[in-house]
């Protein structure tokens, strides 16, 4: 799964990883892992991130062909 999390952080007032993590109640390390593609967030976390970044989950995360089973 690809993510545009980093792009949206910068487009929404250049939020730092820590600032976004604080807004959704997770660690900065989790934001880093999501941005690197090492961690797929839960539905709840994806919805919270999209809400805080004023976008939709579909715009924030892209399902890749290899992820379709």
C-alpha positions, 0 to 999 in steps of 0.5 A: 500500500502506498501513502501520500501521508507525507505530502498531505502533512506538508500541504496542511501547514507543514505538520511535523511527524510529531505534531500529526502523531499527537493529533491522533494519539500515536507515536512519531515512530508509527507515522514514520513506519506508515510513511515508509510503507512498513506499517498499514494502519488500522481502519480507525487510524486511517480514518483519524489521519484522514480527518486530521489532514482534511482529506479522505482515506482514499486520497491518503492511501493507495492500494497497490496491485500486489496488495489485491488478493 
